[in-house]
Amino acid sequence: MNGLTPQMLLMGYCQGVFPMADEAGNIQWYDANPRAIIPLDAFHVPRRLARTVRSGRFEVRVDTAFAEVMAACAAPRYDDGGSWISAEMIDLFTELHRLGFAHSVEAWREGRLVGGLYGVAIRGLFAGESMFSHERDSSKVALVHLVERLRRGGFTLLDSQYIVGEHMVQFGTIEIPRAEYQQRLAHALTVETMF
């Protein structure tokens, strides 16, 4: 147990760092350099994915299954044996969700949660934490809906921390130096938004 509180997590995000659990489950702070962001004004939706979004194949919901989304994101994946999301992190972020700072965007099909993502919203910052997909394109559809919501709500910074897998590059994800991220973060934290 690290003794972290939801308030400490919020302070960390406001300083530009983010938490991840190590193999032993201990939560560490990270400050990626370069930092990956998805520019909201340059977000690109590939044509095939746009068709999937329009088809209505997935029902998109927001904040109806936050803990379930986190648990699915924490589950081991086919490409590795572990997860950086510990049980303590699930508890902390679920409390952040209860306080109105953490959100999930979920893709449902035939009454089943099949994909989604979660992150932390502080003023104009949305720190995307993780996503999962049990059906093709389900998490990507959730991402498209997240970006639409952030644009409508006045957000200015969508932090994705790292580029994990080339699939994120197709959306326009870029890497910027830490100093530039800190400038963008400082601006984002002055912006009034509505998730």
Biotite code that builds the C-alpha atoms (Angstrom):
import biotite.structure as struc

atoms = struc.array([
    struc.Atom([0.000, 0.000, 0.000], chain_id="A", res_id=1, res_name="MET", atom_name="CA", element="C"),
    struc.Atom([1.422, 3.344, -1.062], chain_id="A", res_id=2, res_name="ASN", atom_name="CA", element="C"),
    struc.Atom([-0.831, 5.521, 1.079], chain_id="A", res_id=3, res_name="GLY", atom_name="CA", element="C"),
    struc.Atom([-2.001, 7.374, -2.021], chain_id="A", res_id=4, res_name="LEU", atom_name="CA", element="C"),
    struc.Atom([-5.273, 9.261, -1.940], chain_id="A", res_id=5, res_name="THR", atom_name="CA", element="C"),
    struc.Atom([-7.471, 10.469, -4.807], chain_id="A", res_id=6, res_name="PRO", atom_name="CA", element="C"),
    struc.Atom([-6.380, 14.016, -3.978], chain_id="A", res_id=7, res_name="GLN", atom_name="CA", element="C"),
    struc.Atom([-2.710, 13.028, -4.363], chain_id="A", res_id=8, res_name="MET", atom_name="CA", element="C"),
    struc.Atom([-3.510, 11.518, -7.763], chain_id="A", res_id=9, res_name="LEU", atom_name="CA", element="C"),
    struc.Atom([-5.136, 14.768, -8.871], chain_id="A", res_id=10, res_name="LEU", atom_name="CA", element="C"),
    struc.Atom([-2.125, 16.764, -7.693], chain_id="A", res_id=11, res_name="MET", atom_name="CA", element="C"),
    struc.Atom([0.160, 14.447, -9.654], chain_id="A", res_id=12, res_name="GLY", atom_name="CA", element="C"),
    struc.Atom([-1.794, 14.904, -12.882], chain_id="A", res_id=13, res_name="TYR", atom_name="CA", element="C"),
    struc.Atom([-1.750, 18.680, -12.362], chain_id="A", res_id=14, res_name="CYS", atom_name="CA", element="C"),
    struc.Atom([2.056, 18.499, -12.144], chain_id="A", res_id=15, res_name="GLN", atom_name="CA", element="C"),
    struc.Atom([2.316, 16.406, -15.305], chain_id="A", res_id=16, res_name="GLY", atom_name="CA", element="C"),
    struc.Atom([3.045, 12.989, -13.796], chain_id="A", res_id=17, res_name="VAL", atom_name="CA", element="C"),
    struc.Atom([0.919, 9.855, -13.872], chain_id="A", res_id=18, res_name="PHE", atom_name="CA", element="C"),
    struc.Atom([0.788, 6.632, -11.831], chain_id="A", res_id=19, res_name="PRO", atom_name="CA", element="C"),
    struc.Atom([1.514, 3.062, -12.868], chain_id="A", res_id=20, res_name="MET", atom_name="CA", element="C"),
    struc.Atom([1.919, -0.031, -10.727], chain_id="A", res_id=21, res_name="ALA", atom_name="CA", element="C"),
    struc.Atom([5.076, -2.109, -11.000], chain_id="A", res_id=22, res_name="ASP", atom_name="CA", element="C"),
    struc.Atom([5.139, -5.924, -11.071], chain_id="A", res_id=23, res_name="GLU", atom_name="CA", element="C"),
    struc.Atom([4.844, -6.044, -7.276], chain_id="A", res_id=24, res_name="ALA", atom_name="CA", element="C"),
    struc.Atom([1.766, -3.785, -7.367], chain_id="A", res_id=25, res_name="GLY", atom_name="CA", element="C"),
    struc.Atom([3.581, -0.738, -5.962], chain_id="A", res_id=26, res_name="ASN", atom_name="CA", element="C"),
    struc.Atom([2.423, 2.497, -7.554], chain_id="A", res_id=27, res_name="ILE", atom_name="CA", element="C"),
    struc.Atom([5.168, 4.655, -9.059], chain_id="A", res_id=28, res_name="GLN", atom_name="CA", element="C"),
    struc.Atom([4.990, 8.093, -10.667], chain_id="A", res_id=29, res_name="TRP", atom_name="CA", element="C"),
    struc.Atom([6.084, 8.565, -14.294], chain_id="A", res_id=30, res_name="TYR", atom_name="CA", element="C"),
    struc.Atom([6.908, 11.629, -16.360], chain_id="A", res_id=31, res_name="ASP", atom_name="CA", element="C"),
    struc.Atom([7.291, 10.490, -19.963], chain_id="A", res_id=32, res_name="ALA", atom_name="CA", element="C"),
    struc.Atom([9.638, 12.418, -22.227], chain_id="A", res_id=33, res_name="ASN", atom_name="CA", element="C"),
    struc.Atom([8.608, 12.655, -24.977], chain_id="A", res_id=34, res_name="PRO", atom_name="CA", element="C"),
    struc.Atom([4.920, 12.704, -24.059], chain_id="A", res_id=35, res_name="ARG", atom_name="CA", element="C"),
    struc.Atom([2.229, 11.362, -26.370], chain_id="A", res_id=36, res_name="ALA", atom_name="CA", element="C"),
    struc.Atom([-0.885, 13.450, -26.937], chain_id="A", res_id=37, res_name="ILE", atom_name="CA", element="C"),
    struc.Atom([-3.804, 13.271, -29.338], chain_id="A", res_id=38, res_name="ILE", atom_name="CA", element="C"),
    struc.Atom([-4.404, 16.784, -30.692], chain_id="A", res_id=39, res_name="PRO", atom_name="CA", element="C"),
    struc.Atom([-8.164, 17.283, -30.504], chain_id="A", res_id=40, res_name="LEU", atom_name="CA", element="C"),
    struc.Atom([-8.206, 19.625, -33.503], chain_id="A", res_id=41, res_name="ASP", atom_name="CA", element="C"),
    struc.Atom([-6.290, 17.139, -35.674], chain_id="A", res_id=42, res_name="ALA", atom_name="CA", element="C"),
    struc.Atom([-7.943, 13.891, -34.570], chain_id="A", res_id=43, res_name="PHE", atom_name="CA", element="C"),
    struc.Atom([-8.272, 11.608, -37.587], chain_id="A", res_id=44, res_name="HIS", atom_name="CA", element="C"),
    struc.Atom([-10.932, 8.912, -37.971], chain_id="A", res_id=45, res_name="VAL", atom_name="CA", element="C"),
    struc.Atom([-10.022, 6.352, -40.645], chain_id="A", res_id=46, res_name="PRO", atom_name="CA", element="C"),
    struc.Atom([-12.765, 5.795, -43.236], chain_id="A", res_id=47, res_name="ARG", atom_name="CA", element="C"),
    struc.Atom([-13.539, 2.200, -42.273], chain_id="A", res_id=48, res_name="ARG", atom_name="CA", element="C"),
    struc.Atom([-13.828, 3.148, -38.603], chain_id="A", res_id=49, res_name="LEU", atom_name="CA", element="C"),
    struc.Atom([-16.097, 6.083, -39.472], chain_id="A", res_id=50, res_name="ALA", atom_name="CA", element="C"),
    struc.Atom([-18.433, 3.601, -41.191], chain_id="A", res_id=51, res_name="ARG", atom_name="CA", element="C"),
    struc.Atom([-18.424, 1.420, -38.072], chain_id="A", res_id=52, res_name="THR", atom_name="CA", element="C"),
    struc.Atom([-19.234, 4.431, -35.873], chain_id="A", res_id=53, res_name="VAL", atom_name="CA", element="C"),
    struc.Atom([-22.128, 5.438, -38.168], chain_id="A", res_id=54, res_name="ARG", atom_name="CA", element="C"),
    struc.Atom([-23.458, 1.874, -38.362], chain_id="A", res_id=55, res_name="SER", atom_name="CA", element="C"),
    struc.Atom([-24.532, 1.934, -34.725], chain_id="A", res_id=56, res_name="GLY", atom_name="CA", element="C"),
    struc.Atom([-23.057, -1.535, -34.223], chain_id="A", res_id=57, res_name="ARG", atom_name="CA", element="C"),
    struc.Atom([-22.068, -0.531, -30.704], chain_id="A", res_id=58, res_name="PHE", atom_name="CA", element="C"),
    struc.Atom([-24.167, 1.299, -28.153], chain_id="A", res_id=59, res_name="GLU", atom_name="CA", element="C"),
    struc.Atom([-21.917, 3.893, -26.541], chain_id="A", res_id=60, res_name="VAL", atom_name="CA", element="C"),
    struc.Atom([-22.491, 4.746, -22.892], chain_id="A", res_id=61, res_name="ARG", atom_name="CA", element="C"),
    struc.Atom([-20.616, 7.041, -20.531], chain_id="A", res_id=62, res_name="VAL", atom_name="CA", element="C"),
    struc.Atom([-19.896, 6.362, -16.859], chain_id="A", res_id=63, res_name="ASP", atom_name="CA", element="C"),
    struc.Atom([-22.272, 3.405, -16.492], chain_id="A", res_id=64, res_name="THR", atom_name="CA", element="C"),
    struc.Atom([-19.664, 0.690, -15.799], chain_id="A", res_id=65, res_name="ALA", atom_name="CA", element="C"),
    struc.Atom([-16.510, 2.450, -14.643], chain_id="A", res_id=66, res_name="PHE", atom_name="CA", element="C"),
    struc.Atom([-15.172, -0.302, -12.363], chain_id="A", res_id=67, res_name="ALA", atom_name="CA", element="C"),
    struc.Atom([-15.889, -2.950, -15.007], chain_id="A", res_id=68, res_name="GLU", atom_name="CA", element="C"),
    struc.Atom([-13.969, -0.953, -17.632], chain_id="A", res_id=69, res_name="VAL", atom_name="CA", element="C"),
    struc.Atom([-10.992, -0.653, -15.293], chain_id="A", res_id=70, res_name="MET", atom_name="CA", element="C"),
    struc.Atom([-11.096, -4.363, -14.494], chain_id="A", res_id=71, res_name="ALA", atom_name="CA", element="C"),
    struc.Atom([-11.156, -5.211, -18.205], chain_id="A", res_id=72, res_name="ALA", atom_name="CA", element="C"),
    struc.Atom([-8.231, -2.847, -18.845], chain_id="A", res_id=73, res_name="CYS", atom_name="CA", element="C"),
    struc.Atom([-6.301, -4.499, -15.994], chain_id="A", res_id=74, res_name="ALA", atom_name="CA", element="C"),
    struc.Atom([-6.826, -8.042, -17.285], chain_id="A", res_id=75, res_name="ALA", atom_name="CA", element="C"),
    struc.Atom([-3.738, -9.710, -18.794], chain_id="A", res_id=76, res_name="PRO", atom_name="CA", element="C"),
    struc.Atom([-3.534, -9.354, -22.564], chain_id="A", res_id=77, res_name="ARG", atom_name="CA", element="C"),
    struc.Atom([-2.365, -11.759, -25.199], chain_id="A", res_id=78, res_name="TYR", atom_name="CA", element="C"),
    struc.Atom([0.826, -9.763, -25.822], chain_id="A", res_id=79, res_name="ASP", atom_name="CA", element="C"),
    struc.Atom([2.098, -9.631, -22.235], chain_id="A", res_id=80, res_name="ASP", atom_name="CA", element="C"),
    struc.Atom([1.681, -11.313, -18.917], chain_id="A", res_id=81, res_name="GLY", atom_name="CA", element="C"),
    struc.Atom([0.988, -8.436, -16.591], chain_id="A", res_id=82, res_name="GLY", atom_name="CA", element="C"),
    struc.Atom([-0.755, -5.170, -16.058], chain_id="A", res_id=83, res_name="SER", atom_name="CA", element="C"),
    struc.Atom([0.289, -1.791, -14.735], chain_id="A", res_id=84, res_name="TRP", atom_name="CA", element="C"),
    struc.Atom([-3.183, -1.430, -13.172], chain_id="A", res_id=85, res_name="ILE", atom_name="CA", element="C"),
    struc.Atom([-3.144, -2.833, -9.648], chain_id="A", res_id=86, res_name="SER", atom_name="CA", element="C"),
    struc.Atom([-6.091, -3.527, -7.340], chain_id="A", res_id=87, res_name="ALA", atom_name="CA", element="C"),
    struc.Atom([-5.128, -0.430, -5.349], chain_id="A", res_id=88, res_name="GLU", atom_name="CA", element="C"),
    struc.Atom([-5.272, 1.666, -8.520], chain_id="A", res_id=89, res_name="MET", atom_name="CA", element="C"),
    struc.Atom([-8.732, 0.327, -9.313], chain_id="A", res_id=90, res_name="ILE", atom_name="CA", element="C"),
    struc.Atom([-9.882, 1.382, -5.838], chain_id="A", res_id=91, res_name="ASP", atom_name="CA", element="C"),
    struc.Atom([-8.283, 4.850, -6.149], chain_id="A", res_id=92, res_name="LEU", atom_name="CA", element="C"),
    struc.Atom([-9.636, 5.555, -9.619], chain_id="A", res_id=93, res_name="PHE", atom_name="CA", element="C"),
    struc.Atom([-13.082, 4.267, -8.691], chain_id="A", res_id=94, res_name="THR", atom_name="CA", element="C"),
    struc.Atom([-13.068, 6.814, -5.880], chain_id="A", res_id=95, res_name="GLU", atom_name="CA", element="C"),
    struc.Atom([-11.955, 9.501, -8.371], chain_id="A", res_id=96, res_name="LEU", atom_name="CA", element="C"),
    struc.Atom([-14.903, 8.433, -10.505], chain_id="A", res_id=97, res_name="HIS", atom_name="CA", element="C"),
    struc.Atom([-17.243, 8.783, -7.537], chain_id="A", res_id=98, res_name="ARG", atom_name="CA", element="C"),
    struc.Atom([-15.847, 12.296, -7.011], chain_id="A", res_id=99, res_name="LEU", atom_name="CA", element="C"),
    struc.Atom([-16.513, 13.192, -10.668], chain_id="A", res_id=100, res_name="GLY", atom_name="CA", element="C"),
    struc.Atom([-12.912, 13.280, -11.959], chain_id="A", res_id=101, res_name="PHE", atom_name="CA", element="C"),
    struc.Atom([-12.552, 9.862, -13.621], chain_id="A", res_id=102, res_name="ALA", atom_name="CA", element="C"),
    struc.Atom([-14.764, 8.767, -16.503], chain_id="A", res_id=103, res_name="HIS", atom_name="CA", element="C"),
    struc.Atom([-15.380, 5.781, -18.712], chain_id="A", res_id=104, res_name="SER", atom_name="CA", element="C"),
    struc.Atom([-16.626, 5.625, -22.283], chain_id="A", res_id=105, res_name="VAL", atom_name="CA", element="C"),
    struc.Atom([-18.047, 2.193, -22.995], chain_id="A", res_id=106, res_name="GLU", atom_name="CA", element="C"),
    struc.Atom([-18.978, 0.201, -26.089], chain_id="A", res_id=107, res_name="ALA", atom_name="CA", element="C"),
    struc.Atom([-21.846, -2.243, -25.551], chain_id="A", res_id=108, res_name="TRP", atom_name="CA", element="C"),
    struc.Atom([-23.296, -4.830, -27.908], chain_id="A", res_id=109, res_name="ARG", atom_name="CA", element="C"),
    struc.Atom([-26.363, -6.941, -27.200], chain_id="A", res_id=110, res_name="GLU", atom_name="CA", element="C"),
    struc.Atom([-26.251, -5.925, -23.547], chain_id="A", res_id=111, res_name="GLY", atom_name="CA", element="C"),
    struc.Atom([-22.586, -6.854, -23.054], chain_id="A", res_id=112, res_name="ARG", atom_name="CA", element="C"),
    struc.Atom([-19.668, -4.535, -22.334], chain_id="A", res_id=113, res_name="LEU", atom_name="CA", element="C"),
    struc.Atom([-17.288, -5.286, -25.218], chain_id="A", res_id=114, res_name="VAL", atom_name="CA", element="C"),
    struc.Atom([-14.877, -2.353, -25.203], chain_id="A", res_id=115, res_name="GLY", atom_name="CA", element="C"),
    struc.Atom([-14.074, 0.966, -23.675], chain_id="A", res_id=116, res_name="GLY", atom_name="CA", element="C"),
    struc.Atom([-11.623, 3.312, -22.089], chain_id="A", res_id=117, res_name="LEU", atom_name="CA", element="C"),
    struc.Atom([-11.186, 5.402, -18.981], chain_id="A", res_id=118, res_name="TYR", atom_name="CA", element="C"),
    struc.Atom([-9.279, 8.475, -17.902], chain_id="A", res_id=119, res_name="GLY", atom_name="CA", element="C"),
    struc.Atom([-9.105, 11.485, -15.624], chain_id="A", res_id=120, res_name="VAL", atom_name="CA", element="C"),
    struc.Atom([-10.642, 14.884, -16.388], chain_id="A", res_id=121, res_name="ALA", atom_name="CA", element="C"),
    struc.Atom([-9.258, 17.974, -14.656], chain_id="A", res_id=122, res_name="ILE", atom_name="CA", element="C"),
    struc.Atom([-10.440, 21.253, -16.134], chain_id="A", res_id=123, res_name="ARG", atom_name="CA", element="C"),
    struc.Atom([-9.204, 21.222, -19.804], chain_id="A", res_id=124, res_name="GLY", atom_name="CA", element="C"),
    struc.Atom([-7.080, 18.074, -19.404], chain_id="A", res_id=125, res_name="LEU", atom_name="CA", element="C"),
    struc.Atom([-8.277, 14.569, -20.132], chain_id="A", res_id=126, res_name="PHE", atom_name="CA", element="C"),
    struc.Atom([-5.589, 12.040, -19.214], chain_id="A", res_id=127, res_name="ALA", atom_name="CA", element="C"),
    struc.Atom([-6.424, 8.882, -21.103], chain_id="A", res_id=128, res_name="GLY", atom_name="CA", element="C"),
    struc.Atom([-5.333, 5.924, -19.020], chain_id="A", res_id=129, res_name="GLU", atom_name="CA", element="C"),
    struc.Atom([-6.191, 2.671, -20.749], chain_id="A", res_id=130, res_name="SER", atom_name="CA", element="C"),
    struc.Atom([-8.560, 0.984, -23.166], chain_id="A", res_id=131, res_name="MET", atom_name="CA", element="C"),
    struc.Atom([-9.693, -2.548, -23.894], chain_id="A", res_id=132, res_name="PHE", atom_name="CA", element="C"),
    struc.Atom([-11.459, -4.311, -26.715], chain_id="A", res_id=133, res_name="SER", atom_name="CA", element="C"),
    struc.Atom([-13.249, -7.662, -26.786], chain_id="A", res_id=134, res_name="HIS", atom_name="CA", element="C"),
    struc.Atom([-14.670, -7.021, -30.264], chain_id="A", res_id=135, res_name="GLU", atom_name="CA", element="C"),
    struc.Atom([-12.996, -5.450, -33.257], chain_id="A", res_id=136, res_name="ARG", atom_name="CA", element="C"),
    struc.Atom([-13.099, -1.639, -33.200], chain_id="A", res_id=137, res_name="ASP", atom_name="CA", element="C"),
    struc.Atom([-15.058, -1.418, -29.945], chain_id="A", res_id=138, res_name="SER", atom_name="CA", element="C"),
    struc.Atom([-12.414, 0.588, -28.072], chain_id="A", res_id=139, res_name="SER", atom_name="CA", element="C"),
    struc.Atom([-11.771, 2.724, -31.158], chain_id="A", res_id=140, res_name="LYS", atom_name="CA", element="C"),
    struc.Atom([-15.465, 3.613, -31.359], chain_id="A", res_id=141, res_name="VAL", atom_name="CA", element="C"),
    struc.Atom([-15.283, 4.606, -27.693], chain_id="A", res_id=142, res_name="ALA", atom_name="CA", element="C"),
    struc.Atom([-12.260, 6.803, -28.484], chain_id="A", res_id=143, res_name="LEU", atom_name="CA", element="C"),
    struc.Atom([-14.108, 8.564, -31.315], chain_id="A", res_id=144, res_name="VAL", atom_name="CA", element="C"),
    struc.Atom([-16.993, 9.301, -28.942], chain_id="A", res_id=145, res_name="HIS", atom_name="CA", element="C"),
    struc.Atom([-14.572, 10.500, -26.259], chain_id="A", res_id=146, res_name="LEU", atom_name="CA", element="C"),
    struc.Atom([-12.953, 12.984, -28.645], chain_id="A", res_id=147, res_name="VAL", atom_name="CA", element="C"),
    struc.Atom([-16.355, 14.305, -29.758], chain_id="A", res_id=148, res_name="GLU", atom_name="CA", element="C"),
    struc.Atom([-17.342, 14.773, -26.103], chain_id="A", res_id=149, res_name="ARG", atom_name="CA", element="C"),
    struc.Atom([-14.066, 16.522, -25.244], chain_id="A", res_id=150, res_name="LEU", atom_name="CA", element="C"),
    struc.Atom([-14.397, 18.890, -28.184], chain_id="A", res_id=151, res_name="ARG", atom_name="CA", element="C"),
    struc.Atom([-17.984, 19.775, -27.239], chain_id="A", res_id=152, res_name="ARG", atom_name="CA", element="C"),
    struc.Atom([-16.976, 20.235, -23.607], chain_id="A", res_id=153, res_name="GLY", atom_name="CA", element="C"),
    struc.Atom([-14.146, 22.673, -24.362], chain_id="A", res_id=154, res_name="GLY", atom_name="CA", element="C"),
    struc.Atom([-11.191, 20.441, -23.457], chain_id="A", res_id=155, res_name="PHE", atom_name="CA", element="C"),
    struc.Atom([-7.805, 21.417, -24.887], chain_id="A", res_id=156, res_name="THR", atom_name="CA", element="C"),
    struc.Atom([-5.462, 18.524, -23.993], chain_id="A", res_id=157, res_name="LEU", atom_name="CA", element="C"),
    struc.Atom([-5.902, 14.766, -24.517], chain_id="A", res_id=158, res_name="LEU", atom_name="CA", element="C"),
    struc.Atom([-2.889, 13.087, -22.927], chain_id="A", res_id=159, res_name="ASP", atom_name="CA", element="C"),
    struc.Atom([-2.165, 9.513, -23.988], chain_id="A", res_id=160, res_name="SER", atom_name="CA", element="C"),
    struc.Atom([1.188, 9.362, -22.142], chain_id="A", res_id=161, res_name="GLN", atom_name="CA", element="C"),
    struc.Atom([2.945, 6.929, -24.501], chain_id="A", res_id=162, res_name="TYR", atom_name="CA", element="C"),
    struc.Atom([2.386, 5.673, -28.013], chain_id="A", res_id=163, res_name="ILE", atom_name="CA", element="C"),
    struc.Atom([1.601, 2.042, -27.280], chain_id="A", res_id=164, res_name="VAL", atom_name="CA", element="C"),
    struc.Atom([1.177, 0.260, -30.590], chain_id="A", res_id=165, res_name="GLY", atom_name="CA", element="C"),
    struc.Atom([1.034, 1.815, -34.007], chain_id="A", res_id=166, res_name="GLU", atom_name="CA", element="C"),
    struc.Atom([-2.776, 1.778, -33.994], chain_id="A", res_id=167, res_name="HIS", atom_name="CA", element="C"),
    struc.Atom([-2.735, 5.057, -32.024], chain_id="A", res_id=168, res_name="MET", atom_name="CA", element="C"),
    struc.Atom([-0.725, 6.853, -34.724], chain_id="A", res_id=169, res_name="VAL", atom_name="CA", element="C"),
    struc.Atom([-3.609, 6.499, -37.195], chain_id="A", res_id=170, res_name="GLN", atom_name="CA", element="C"),
    struc.Atom([-5.655, 8.891, -35.052], chain_id="A", res_id=171, res_name="PHE", atom_name="CA", element="C"),
    struc.Atom([-3.026, 11.630, -35.208], chain_id="A", res_id=172, res_name="GLY", atom_name="CA", element="C"),
    struc.Atom([-1.232, 10.843, -31.931], chain_id="A", res_id=173, res_name="THR", atom_name="CA", element="C"),
    struc.Atom([2.041, 12.747, -31.700], chain_id="A", res_id=174, res_name="ILE", atom_name="CA", element="C"),
    struc.Atom([4.941, 12.956, -29.275], chain_id="A", res_id=175, res_name="GLU", atom_name="CA", element="C"),
    struc.Atom([6.025, 16.291, -27.829], chain_id="A", res_id=176, res_name="ILE", atom_name="CA", element="C"),
    struc.Atom([8.895, 17.260, -25.490], chain_id="A", res_id=177, res_name="PRO", atom_name="CA", element="C"),
    struc.Atom([8.173, 17.384, -21.765], chain_id="A", res_id=178, res_name="ARG", atom_name="CA", element="C"),
    struc.Atom([8.576, 21.186, -21.711], chain_id="A", res_id=179, res_name="ALA", atom_name="CA", element="C"),
    struc.Atom([5.912, 21.621, -24.390], chain_id="A", res_id=180, res_name="GLU", atom_name="CA", element="C"),
    struc.Atom([3.608, 19.217, -22.560], chain_id="A", res_id=181, res_name="TYR", atom_name="CA", element="C"),
    struc.Atom([4.024, 21.254, -19.375], chain_id="A", res_id=182, res_name="GLN", atom_name="CA", element="C"),
    struc.Atom([3.063, 24.439, -21.275], chain_id="A", res_id=183, res_name="GLN", atom_name="CA", element="C"),
    struc.Atom([-0.021, 22.803, -22.765], chain_id="A", res_id=184, res_name="ARG", atom_name="CA", element="C"),
    struc.Atom([-0.946, 21.374, -19.365], chain_id="A", res_id=185, res_name="LEU", atom_name="CA", element="C"),
    struc.Atom([-0.610, 24.772, -17.661], chain_id="A", res_id=186, res_name="ALA", atom_name="CA", element="C"),
    struc.Atom([-3.001, 26.249, -20.228], chain_id="A", res_id=187, res_name="HIS", atom_name="CA", element="C"),
    struc.Atom([-5.444, 23.318, -19.965], chain_id="A", res_id=188, res_name="ALA", atom_name="CA", element="C"),
    struc.Atom([-5.678, 23.749, -16.220], chain_id="A", res_id=189, res_name="LEU", atom_name="CA", element="C"),
    struc.Atom([-6.978, 27.316, -16.709], chain_id="A", res_id=190, res_name="THR", atom_name="CA", element="C"),
    struc.Atom([-9.843, 26.213, -18.965], chain_id="A", res_id=191, res_name="VAL", atom_name="CA", element="C"),
    struc.Atom([-13.404, 25.706, -17.713], chain_id="A", res_id=192, res_name="GLU", atom_name="CA", element="C"),
    struc.Atom([-14.895, 22.579, -19.254], chain_id="A", res_id=193, res_name="THR", atom_name="CA", element="C"),
    struc.Atom([-17.804, 20.210, -18.980], chain_id="A", res_id=194, res_name="MET", atom_name="CA", element="C"),
    struc.Atom([-17.358, 16.475, -19.433], chain_id="A", res_id=195, res_name="PHE", atom_name="CA", element="C"),
])
